Amino acid sequence: MEDYEAILLVKQEVFVFKIPPRTSNRGYRAADWNLSTPDWTGRMRLLAKGTECILKLEDKVSGELFAKCPVDQYPGIAIEAVSDSSRYFVVRIQDDSGRAAFIGVGFADRSDSFDLNVALQDHFKWVKQSQEMEKEGTTEEAAKPRLDLSFKAGETIKINMKIGKKDGDGATKPKTKPLGGLPPPPGAVRLAPPGGIKLNVDGADGGLKQPEPLQQEIWGDFTSAGPSTTTAPPKPPVSSNWVQF
């Protein structure tokens, strides 16, 4: 996967100065520069692409590149702080052909130079941690023995599978009782029929039947004309206009 370019810091105003050659090992001094008249004023951007870091000086309006400084480490020779001020740095710029030159870079506000210091330190701290983690991961992976789970020649495996019966297999299903002919609930009271009529229950079909003598009393004169074994009470006189059945 290709690394993307990240913007670490942007400062809208930065001053560039021509600086004299270093004459001793004591370091650069901003007091030796002509600070009242900077040679160029523009914008600064600090970019990162993977582990690479580059500082670009660009025009404020058009964004045209004025100079760039590849930073391989910090603190280092690419960006070096002066000995007499915290707002000025000596920056090594390079062109595409590899030629290099040193210029002075400064900020009007001290907080801007502080932000540049912090952004550079954070980036190279992240680079160092990434390299250490990658190195440790490679070392652990190489030292860890590989587990070989492949079958050797002639090796086999045996699996014992106990399959039980499913629920309901071989079990006797409970018999269901038909809905018809259910007995009365416990404690039920059988009500007597109206008129003092006694009912007899026939055990064969469970129906109710009236006694034979009671039937004759109910029908009265509408009895059969044939002989009867049952002695009936005397009949009242019948008018001749009626036909006896």
Phi, psi and chi 1 to 4 in degrees:
 res  aa     phi    psi   chi1   chi2   chi3   chi4
   1 MET       -  131.2 -178.1  178.2  178.1      -
   2 GLU   -76.7  135.9 -174.5  178.6   -3.2      -
   3 ASP   -70.8  144.9  -65.8  -32.5      -      -
   4 TYR   -96.7  160.0   60.2   91.0      -      -
   5 GLU   -90.7  126.0 -172.7  176.8   69.5      -
   6 ALA  -112.0  143.1      -      -      -      -
   7 ILE   -94.9  115.9  -60.0  175.6      -      -
   8 LEU   -88.0  -34.3  -56.1  179.8      -      -
   9 LEU  -160.2  144.1 -177.3   66.7      -      -
  10 VAL  -134.8  128.5  176.9      -      -      -
  11 LYS  -125.9  125.7  -67.6  -60.8  177.7 -179.2
  12 GLN   -77.2  -16.1  -64.0  -63.3  -27.9      -
  13 GLU  -138.2  121.4 -172.5  175.6   48.6      -
  14 VAL  -142.4  145.8   63.3      -      -      -
  15 PHE  -111.4  139.8  -53.0  106.8      -      -
  16 VAL  -117.6  137.1  174.6      -      -      -
  17 PHE  -130.2  146.2  -52.9   89.7      -      -
  18 LYS   -80.0  134.3  -69.0 -179.4 -179.7  179.8
  19 ILE  -118.9  147.9   61.2  175.5      -      -
  20 PRO   -74.5  160.3   27.2  -33.9      -      -
  21 PRO   -63.1  153.5  -18.6   30.1      -      -
  22 ARG   -72.6  132.1  178.7 -174.9  -67.8 -174.4
  23 THR  -104.7  -13.5   57.8      -      -      -
  24 SER  -147.9  176.9   64.1      -      -      -
  25 ASN   -89.3    6.6  -65.8  -30.6      -      -
  26 ARG   -77.0  -10.3   66.1  178.2 -177.8  176.9
  27 GLY   104.1  174.3      -      -      -      -
  28 TYR   -83.2  151.1  -68.3   98.8      -      -
  29 ARG  -126.2  129.0  -71.9  169.9   48.6   88.8
  30 ALA   -68.5  -23.5      -      -      -      -
  31 ALA   -65.6  -20.4      -      -      -      -
  32 ASP   -81.2   -6.0  -61.0  -25.7      -      -
  33 TRP   -96.0  165.5  -52.1  -14.0      -      -
  34 ASN   -91.3   82.0 -170.8    5.5      -      -
  35 LEU   -70.3  -23.0  -60.4  179.1      -      -
  36 SER   -74.5  -23.5   60.7      -      -      -
  37 THR  -129.7   86.8   56.2      -      -      -
  38 PRO   -64.4  149.4   14.9  -20.3      -      -
  39 ASP   -80.3  -21.8  -64.0  -72.9      -      -
  40 TRP  -157.8  144.4 -176.8   84.8      -      -
  41 THR  -130.6  132.5  -57.7      -      -      -
  42 GLY  -165.5 -152.4      -      -      -      -
  43 ARG  -111.5  147.4  178.2 -178.0   67.3 -175.4
  44 MET  -118.3  136.2 -175.0 -153.9   73.6      -
  45 ARG  -130.0  134.6  -71.4 -160.4  -54.1  155.1
  46 LEU  -109.3  118.5 -174.9   65.6      -      -
  47 LEU  -118.3  155.2  -52.3  174.8      -      -
  48 ALA  -137.0  136.8      -      -      -      -
  49 LYS  -134.0  100.1 -172.6  175.2 -177.7 -180.0
  50 GLY    69.8 -127.2      -      -      -      -
  51 THR   -89.5   -8.5   58.1      -      -      -
  52 GLU   -80.1  146.3  -61.6  178.1   -1.0      -
  53 CYS  -135.8  138.7 -178.2      -      -      -
  54 ILE  -143.6  138.3 -175.0  169.7      -      -
  55 LEU  -105.8  127.0 -175.0  145.8      -      -
  56 LYS  -118.0  136.0  -68.6 -175.1  177.2 -177.6
  57 LEU  -107.1  121.0  -58.2  174.7      -      -
  58 GLU  -130.4  160.5  -57.7  169.4  -21.0      -
  59 ASP   -70.0  141.6 -174.9   81.4      -      -
  60 LYS   -64.2  -37.9  -70.6 -177.8  179.0 -179.4
  61 VAL   -91.8  -56.2  179.7      -      -      -
  62 SER   -85.4  -20.6   63.3      -      -      -
  63 GLY    77.3   11.6      -      -      -      -
  64 GLU   -66.7  137.9 -177.6 -178.1   -1.3      -
  65 LEU   -72.6  128.7  179.7   65.4      -      -
  66 PHE   -96.5  -47.0  171.0   75.3      -      -
  67 ALA  -161.6  159.1      -      -      -      -
  68 LYS  -137.1  152.4   61.2 -178.0  179.2  179.4
  69 CYS  -134.1  103.8  169.4      -      -      -
  70 PRO   -68.7  130.6  -16.4   30.5      -      -
  71 VAL  -112.4  115.1 -174.3      -      -      -
  72 ASP   -96.2  -22.1   52.8   -2.9      -      -
  73 GLN  -161.4  159.1   63.1  178.2   -1.9      -
  74 TYR  -148.5  131.1 -177.1   78.5      -      -
  75 PRO   -65.8  149.2  -12.1   25.3      -      -
  76 GLY  -168.4 -170.5      -      -      -      -
  77 ILE   -74.8  -21.5 -166.4  174.6      -      -
  78 ALA   -67.5  -44.4      -      -      -      -
  79 ILE  -132.2  119.0  -61.2  178.7      -      -
  80 GLU  -129.1  132.0 -177.4 -179.2   -8.7      -
  81 ALA   -77.3  147.1      -      -      -      -
  82 VAL   -77.7  165.5  -62.1      -      -      -
  83 SER   -87.3  -16.3   59.7      -      -      -
  84 ASP  -115.4    5.4   60.1  -18.6      -      -
  85 SER  -158.7  148.7  176.6      -      -      -
  86 SER   -94.0   -2.0   61.2      -      -      -
  87 ARG   -99.6   -3.5  -65.2 -172.8  -68.2  122.8
  88 TYR  -126.7  146.6  -62.5   92.8      -      -
  89 PHE  -135.8  158.0  -58.2   86.7      -      -
  90 VAL  -105.3  122.6  175.4      -      -      -
  91 VAL  -116.7  134.5  176.8      -      -      -
  92 ARG   -94.3  113.3 -177.1 -174.4   64.1 -178.6
  93 ILE   -99.2  151.8   58.7  175.4      -      -
  94 GLN  -136.7  149.5  -71.3 -177.5   -7.4      -
  95 ASP  -102.1 -177.7   58.0    8.6      -      -
  96 ASP   -67.2  -23.7  -65.3  -24.9      -      -
  97 SER   -83.7   -7.2   61.8      -      -      -
  98 GLY    99.6   -3.9      -      -      -      -
  99 ARG   -70.1  142.0  -66.4 -179.7  -59.0  176.2
 100 ALA  -125.7  153.8      -      -      -      -
 101 ALA  -152.6  158.2      -      -      -      -
 102 PHE  -111.1  132.4  -68.6   90.9      -      -
 103 ILE  -131.4  161.5   60.5  173.5      -      -
 104 GLY   -96.9  137.4      -      -      -      -
 105 VAL  -127.9  134.6  173.8      -      -      -
 106 GLY  -143.7  164.5      -      -      -      -
 107 PHE  -123.6  150.8  -58.9   94.9      -      -
 108 ALA   -74.8  -31.2      -      -      -      -
 109 ASP  -109.9  138.3 -166.1  -12.3      -      -
 110 ARG   -66.2  -29.5 -162.1  179.2  -56.3  -86.5
 111 SER   -67.2  -28.1   62.0      -      -      -
 112 ASP   -67.1  -41.0  -67.6  -22.0      -      -
 113 SER   -68.4  -33.6   61.1      -      -      -
 114 PHE   -64.5  -42.4  176.3   78.9      -      -
 115 ASP   -62.1  -38.3  -67.3  -18.2      -      -
 116 LEU   -64.6  -42.5  177.3   61.1      -      -
 117 ASN   -59.6  -46.9  -88.7  -56.6      -      -
 118 VAL   -65.9  -42.7  171.7      -      -      -
 119 ALA   -62.9  -41.7      -      -      -      -
 120 LEU   -67.9  -42.1  -72.2  168.7      -      -
 121 GLN   -64.8  -42.5  -69.8  173.1    2.6      -
 122 ASP   -63.7  -40.9  -71.5  -12.9      -      -
 123 HIS   -64.0  -48.3  171.6   73.4      -      -
 124 PHE   -75.6  -22.6  -74.9  100.8      -      -
 125 LYS   -67.4  -41.1 -177.2  179.5  179.4 -179.5
 126 TRP   -65.5  -38.9  171.5   80.7      -      -
 127 VAL   -62.5  -43.2  170.8      -      -      -
 128 LYS   -64.5  -44.0 -176.4  178.6  179.4 -179.3
 129 GLN   -64.6  -39.3  -68.9  177.0  -11.2      -
 130 SER   -64.2  -41.6  -60.1      -      -      -
 131 GLN   -66.5  -39.8  -68.0  174.0  -11.6      -
 132 GLU   -66.3  -41.8  -69.7  176.9   -6.9      -
 133 MET   -65.6  -39.5  -68.2  176.3   60.7      -
 134 GLU   -66.4  -39.1 -176.1  177.6   -3.5      -
 135 LYS   -67.3  -43.9 -175.4  178.0  179.2 -179.1
 136 GLU   -64.6  -40.4  -69.3  176.6    0.4      -
 137 GLY   -64.1  -39.2      -      -      -      -
 138 THR   -67.6  -40.0  -55.7      -      -      -
 139 THR   -66.6  -43.8  -55.8      -      -      -
 140 GLU   -65.9  -38.2  -68.3  178.8   -0.7      -
 141 GLU   -67.4  -36.5 -174.1  176.4   -5.0      -
 142 ALA   -73.2  -34.3      -      -      -      -
 143 ALA   -79.9  -23.5      -      -      -      -
 144 LYS   -74.5  125.4 -172.9 -176.7  -63.5 -176.8
 145 PRO   -68.6  141.8   24.8  -32.9      -      -
 146 ARG   -83.2  135.4  -65.4 -175.8  177.6 -179.3
 147 LEU   -89.2  120.2 -176.2   61.2      -      -
 148 ASP   -97.6  110.8 -174.3   10.9      -      -
 149 LEU  -104.8   11.6  -60.6  177.9      -      -
 150 SER   -78.4  153.4   60.7      -      -      -
 151 PHE   -75.5  136.2  -72.7  101.9      -      -
 152 LYS   -82.1  170.5  -56.8  -61.0 -175.1  -64.3
 153 ALA   -64.9  125.0      -      -      -      -
 154 GLY    88.2   -4.3      -      -      -      -
 155 GLU   -81.1  138.8  -72.4 -174.9  -12.9      -
 156 THR  -133.8  166.5   58.2      -      -      -
 157 ILE  -126.2  151.6   60.2  174.3      -      -
 158 LYS  -124.6  131.7 -176.9  179.0 -179.8 -178.9
 159 ILE  -120.2  122.9  -58.5  175.5      -      -
 160 ASN   -96.8  117.0  -65.6  -34.0      -      -
 161 MET  -114.8  117.9  -60.7  179.8   62.6      -
 162 LYS  -101.1  110.8  -64.8 -178.6  179.5 -179.1
 163 ILE  -103.6  113.0  -57.0  176.2      -      -
 164 GLY   -83.4  166.4      -      -      -      -
 165 LYS   -72.6  143.9  -66.8 -177.8  178.6 -179.6
 166 LYS   -71.5  159.6  -63.2 -178.9  179.1  179.1
 167 ASP   -60.6  124.3  -64.9  -19.0      -      -
 168 GLY    99.2  -15.5      -      -      -      -
 169 ASP   -73.2  126.6  -69.1  -10.0      -      -
 170 GLY    76.5   -0.6      -      -      -      -
 171 ALA   -88.4  145.9      -      -      -      -
 172 THR   -80.9  124.4  -56.5      -      -      -
 173 LYS   -72.0  137.6  -64.3 -177.3  179.2  179.5
 174 PRO   -66.8  141.4   23.9  -32.3      -      -
 175 LYS   -77.0  135.1  -65.3 -178.5  179.3 -179.8
 176 THR   -93.5  138.8   57.3      -      -      -
 177 LYS   -88.8  130.6 -164.8  169.7 -176.3  179.5
 178 PRO   -59.8  151.5   22.2  -32.5      -      -
 179 LEU   -72.8  -30.6  -62.8  178.3      -      -
 180 GLY   -73.5  153.3      -      -      -      -
 181 GLY    72.1   30.1      -      -      -      -
 182 LEU   -71.7  139.7  -66.9  177.0      -      -
 183 PRO   -70.5  157.5   27.3  -34.8      -      -
 184 PRO   -65.5  153.4   25.4  -34.3      -      -
 185 PRO   -65.1  153.0   23.6  -33.6      -      -
 186 PRO   -62.8  142.4   21.1  -32.3      -      -
 187 GLY    81.5    9.6      -      -      -      -
 188 ALA   -75.0  145.2      -      -      -      -
 189 VAL  -108.8  126.7  178.4      -      -      -
 190 ARG   -84.7  120.8 -172.2 -176.4  -60.9  -87.2
 191 LEU   -79.5  142.5  -60.7  176.8      -      -
 192 ALA   -78.1  145.8      -      -      -      -
 193 PRO   -69.0  156.2   24.9  -34.0      -      -
 194 PRO   -69.2  153.7   22.7  -32.2      -      -
 195 GLY    80.3   11.9      -      -      -      -
 196 GLY    70.4   20.4      -      -      -      -
 197 ILE   -79.0  128.9  -57.8  174.9      -      -
 198 LYS   -90.4  132.4  -64.9 -177.7  179.4 -179.0
 199 LEU  -106.4  137.2  -57.0  179.7      -      -
 200 ASN  -107.2  137.4  -65.1  -28.7      -      -
 201 VAL   -99.6  123.1  178.5      -      -      -
 202 ASP   -84.2  121.0 -168.8   -6.7      -      -
 203 GLY   -69.1  -15.2      -      -      -      -
 204 ALA   -73.5  -52.1      -      -      -      -
 205 ASP  -117.7    3.5   54.5    0.5      -      -
 206 GLY    73.3    9.5      -      -      -      -
 207 GLY   -87.2  171.9      -      -      -      -
 208 LEU  -106.9  135.1  -59.6  178.9      -      -
 209 LYS  -130.3  145.4  -68.1 -174.2  177.3 -178.8
 210 GLN   -91.5  150.2  -63.2  178.3   -8.4      -
 211 PRO   -66.2  151.6  -20.1   30.9      -      -
 212 GLU   -63.7  -46.2 -173.1   68.5   21.3      -
 213 PRO   -61.5  -33.9  -23.0   33.9      -      -
 214 LEU   -65.7  -35.3 -174.5   60.1      -      -
 215 GLN   -63.2  -41.0  -67.9 -179.2    3.9      -
 216 GLN   -66.3  -37.1  -67.1 -178.2    1.2      -
 217 GLU   -65.9  -34.2  -67.3  177.1    1.3      -
 218 ILE   -70.9  -42.6  -67.1  174.4      -      -
 219 TRP   -76.5  -24.7  -72.5  101.3      -      -
 220 GLY    65.6 -121.5      -      -      -      -
 221 ASP   -70.3  -18.2  -63.2  -23.1      -      -
 222 PHE   -84.3   67.2  -60.3   95.9      -      -
 223 THR  -115.5  165.9   55.6      -      -      -
 224 SER   -71.2  145.7  174.9      -      -      -
 225 ALA   -78.7  -10.5      -      -      -      -
 226 GLY   -76.1  177.0      -      -      -      -
 227 PRO   -66.7  144.3   23.9  -31.9      -      -
 228 SER  -130.7  142.4  174.1      -      -      -
 229 THR   -84.0  -12.9   57.6      -      -      -
 230 THR   -97.8  131.9  -55.8      -      -      -
 231 THR   -79.1  118.3  -55.0      -      -      -
 232 ALA   -95.6  155.7      -      -      -      -
 233 PRO   -68.2  157.7   22.8  -32.7      -      -
 234 PRO   -60.7  141.5   21.3  -33.5      -      -
 235 LYS   -89.5  145.7  -61.6  179.3 -178.4  179.8
 236 PRO   -73.6  159.8   25.4  -33.6      -      -
 237 PRO   -62.6  139.8   21.3  -33.7      -      -
 238 VAL  -108.9  137.8 -178.9      -      -      -
 239 SER   -67.8  150.5  175.3      -      -      -
 240 SER   -72.0  -10.9   58.8      -      -      -
 241 ASN   -78.9  -10.8  -65.3  -30.3      -      -
 242 TRP  -102.6  145.4  -67.9   89.0      -      -
 243 VAL   -95.2  130.6  178.8      -      -      -
 244 GLN   -82.7  129.3 -175.9  176.7   -2.4      -
 245 PHE   -92.9      -  -67.7   93.5      -      -
